[in-house]
Amino acid sequence: MIRDNISTTSLILVTRDDCRDCLNIKLKLKNILSMNSKILLKEYDINDFNNMNLFSKQIRILITPALFVNNRLKLYGDMPSEQLEKIITGN
């Protein structure tokens, strides 16, 4: 059996409706995802995310957007596309 050496990157984006930076990050992520099929994105509203206790009861998001890469919080707020891609791909 041949194994694919490229692993999947899991992203969790926490947003809210009235957030301009959230819209900016979503557009940038859409572009990044269109070029890489090994990235999976799940988006949650901030209230839903905090109520779900997805990681633990100790993690509550207060600022949006918040981006988790492989279950690690990597970003609060907006950032240039090139830097965002580096955070996601690790390059």
N, C-alpha and C positions, 0 to 999 in steps of 0.2 A: 504494500500500500504506500502511495506517495503522499507525504504530508505537505500541506501548505505552511511555509515558514512565516507567513505574514498573519499576525493575530488581529482579531477584531478589536477596535477601540470603542468603548461604550461611553456615550455622553449623556448627561442629564442636565437639562437646562431648566432653571427655575425662573419664571417670569410673572408679570402681572399686566393687566390690560392697559393701564394708563402709563406705561413706561416706554419712553422714546428710545432709551438705550437698549431695551429688550427687542424692539423692532430692528434696530441696527444689527445687533448680534444675530438675530434670526436670519437676516438677509446674508450676512457673512457666512454663517454656518451652512445655509442652503447652497451657496457657491462651493464651499469646501467639500460638502457631502456629494455634490454632483461630480466631483473629480476623484472621489475615493469611495468605493463600495464596501470597504472594510470598516467604516465608521457607522455606528448605530446611534441614533438620537431619540431620546424620550424627553418630552417637554411636560412640565407640571406648573400649574398655577401655584403661587407662593402659599396660599392658604391650604390648598390640597396637599402640597408637599409637607408643610409643617404638621398637618393633621395625620398624615400617614406614618410619620416616624420611620422613614425609609431606611435610614442608617442606624440611628439610635435616638433615644429621647433627648440626648445632649445636643444634637445638631438641629438648630432652628435657623432658618434663613430670615434675615431682616432687610437685606439690600438686594435689589434685582437690577439686572440679571445676575444670576449666580450659575456658574458652570462647573460641573463635576466631570472629570476625565478619569475613567476607570475607578469610579467611586471615591475619588479624592478631589476636594474642593480646590480648583485652580484659578478661578476668576470671579471677581465681583465687578460689575460695571462693564463699560465698553472698552474696546481696544482695537488697534489697527489690524486689518486682515492678516498681514504677514506674521505678526506676533501671535495672533489667535491660532493660526495654522501651526506654528512652532509648538505652542502649548499642547495642541491636540496630537500632533504626530511625534513629538519628542525630538524633532530635528532643529 
